[in-house]
Amino acid sequence: MLNHEDLIKKVKTYNRFFNPKTLSKAYTFALNAHKNQTRDSGDPYLSHPVEVANILTDLKLDSATIATGLLHDTIEDTKTTYKIVEKEFGKEVADLVDGVTKISVLEGKIIEHSKAENIRKLILATSKDIRVLLVKIADRLHNMRTLDSISEEDRRLRIAKETMEIYAPLANRMGMNHIRDELEDLSFQKLNPEARKLVVERLSLNKKNRDNTFKEISLKFTKVLKENKINAKIVGREKTPFAIWRKMQSKRVSLEQLTDIIGFRIVVDNIEMCYKVLGIFHSNWSTIPGKFKDYISTPKINNYKSIHTSIIGPNKERVEIQIRTQHMHDFAERGVASHWIYKSSEKVSHLALKEYDWLRDLVEIIEKEKNIEHSLEYTKLQMFQDNVFCFTPKGEVIKLPRGATPVDFAYAVHTKIGDTLDACEINGRGSPLQSILKNGDLVNIKGSKKAYPSLQWLTFAATGKARAAIRRYWQSKKNTNLVSEKKYISSLCIKIPNEPGKLGEVSGLIGFHQNNIINMEIVEKKTDYLEFIFDIQTKDLRNYKNLIRELRLKEYKFNIIRHRKKDALLQRIFKNFKRN
C-alpha cells in the first residue's frame, strides 16, 4: 500500500500544478475515518481508497479527483458528512465524493430494484461531472481485483455480472480500453472459469514461441522503419483471455486461426506519418483481405482513432498492426482522462470533452422518460453501438450508430426537425424513412408543419434519442385513442414472388407475429412478382417490429406506407387493369 509521500511523488511526475497539502490531508483524513475498519480480506480498509487513488494517478488525473478517490467511501461508511468534507476540502471535492456515494448506495439495492433503475440512477449521478464516473470505474476495478476475498459466492457472481454488463461497457464508452480489458477479463474469470482456464492453458503451450516470435518481428519492423527514416515507437501486446474467447465465439474459429493474438502498435509523430507507415508495411508484406480499418478518418463512437491492418509478416506469421500518433495512443490507453493536460492549470478543456455530448443527451432522455425499462433501452442504444458518419446538405457531419435511419438523422439534428419529418432524400434520391444509412450518405430532411412523429417509426428507429422523442410526443397528447387503446394501424406494400405458396407465407408471417390483416389489395401484377398492400392492425408494436425484422431476414422487398390515400390507390388499380 502506498503511503502519502509515494502518492504525492507519483502525481508530481505528471502534474506540477497540484497542491501536495490537499492530497496529504485527504490521505490522513481517510486514515482516521477508516481506522477501525477492515475489508473482507482482513486488510485495513484504507488499502482500498489508497489503491483507488493509485489507479487514478495511473490515469494522470487532477488532484481533486485523486482526493475523491481517497475519500470516496467516507460519507457512505463512516460518520463523515457532506458538510464536513465540504468544510475540509471545498465544494468541488465534496460534490465528487457525494456523486460516488450515490452510485455506491445503488449497488447495495440491486436485488431490490431492477437493473434498469440502477443504470438510470448511475447515469444521472454522473451527469454533473464526468470525474464521478472515472472514480467509480477505478473503485470497481480494485474491487474486481480483490473479488476473491468476498466469501459469498452469489455476491461475487452478482458483482462480476454487473461489471461485465455495466462498468466494462462504460469504460469502453469513455475510451478507457486498458481498464475495459481488465474489467472484462476479471469478470470472465468469475463468470466462466472453465472457458478462461482452457484459453489460458492453450496460450501457455506456445508462450515461449510467441515471445521469441515477437522479439524477432519487432527487430525486423524496427529495421524497415529505420531504413525509411521513420522515427517510431513499437509497442507489443497480447489480447486478454476474454478478448480471445469472445473473438473465437463470434468468428467460430479456433485459437490457432486468430490473426491478432499478438499485435503491434506503431506510434509515430503525426497523422501524415501514420499513412506513410501503412504504405511501407503494405509494400513489404502481403495484407490479409478484409482486415484493414481506418479509424483515423472514421473514428469509433468513443472517439478512438488508429489505423488497423493485418499482414502476413516475417516468417509467414499473421500479425495485426495498429498505427497511431502519441496523442491517439494516450487516448486509447486512458480515454477521457487523457484530456487532462497540465500546461497552465489542472482544469480540463470543456472543448476537449465535446465528444462526450452523448452523456448529456442520455441524461436528458432519462430525466424526461418515466418508464424505467425504456431508460435501459435508450442507455444501451446510446452506449453500445458502432457508428456511421453522414452529412447534412450544408456539409455538417452527423454521427449515428450503425443501423440508423433518416428518422434517427432528423432527431440527431434537432428534436423539432424529427417531429416535423415528412420525407427525405439520400444522395439526391427520394428514399423510404426506414432506409439504413451508410458512411458518407448525404441526407436531406424534408419537413412539414402538418407532419408529426409516427408510432411506426419505433419499429426501425435505432437511436435512444429518436425513440425517446417519438414516445414523448405521443405521451404528451391528451386525446390519443391510438395510445390508450394500444391499437396501431399500419400499411405495408410488399412485393411477393409470383410463386405458389408465397402469398400464404407472407400472410402466415403477419398472423404468426400476432398482427391482424384488416384489408389486403393488389396494386401491381407482373410475371415474376405481385405487389400487395396489407393494412395491418396490432396491439403491441413489438409484434409489428418482429414482423418487419423477419420480412427483412427473408429478403422481401417492402415499404411502410405512412398516410395511405384510398382514392389514389383505386386510381392506381384501375390503371393497372387497363394495362392488362
Secondary structure, 3 states (H helix, E strand, C coil): CCCHHHHHHHHHCCCCCCCHHHHHHHHHHHHHHCCCCECCCCCECCHHHHHHHHHHHHCCCCHHHHHHHHHCCHHHHCCCCHHHHHHHHCHHHHHHHHHHHHHHHHHCCCCCCCHHHHHHHHHHHCCCCHHHHHHHHHHHHHHHHCHHHCCCHHHHHHHHHHHHHHHHHHHHHCCCHHHHHHHHHHHHHHHCHHHHHHHHHHHHHCHHHHHHHHHHHHHHHHHHHHHCCCCCEEEEEECCHHHHHHHHHHHCCCHHHCCCCEEEEEEECCHHHHHHHHHHHHHHCEECCCCCEECCCCCCCCCCCCEEEEEECHHHCEEEEEEEEHHHHHHHHHHHHHHCCCCCCCCCCCHHHHHHHHHHHHHHHHHHCCCHHHHHHHHHHHHCCCEEEEECCCCCEEEEECCCCHHHHHHHHCHHHHHCEEEEEECCEEECCCCCCCCCCEEEEEECCCCCCCHHHHHCCCCHHHHHHHHHHHHHCCCCHHHHCCCEEEEEEEEEECCCCHHHHHHHHHHHCCCEEEEEEEEEECCCEEEEEEEEEECCHHHHHHHHHHHHHCCCEEEEECCCCHHHHHHHHHHHHHHC
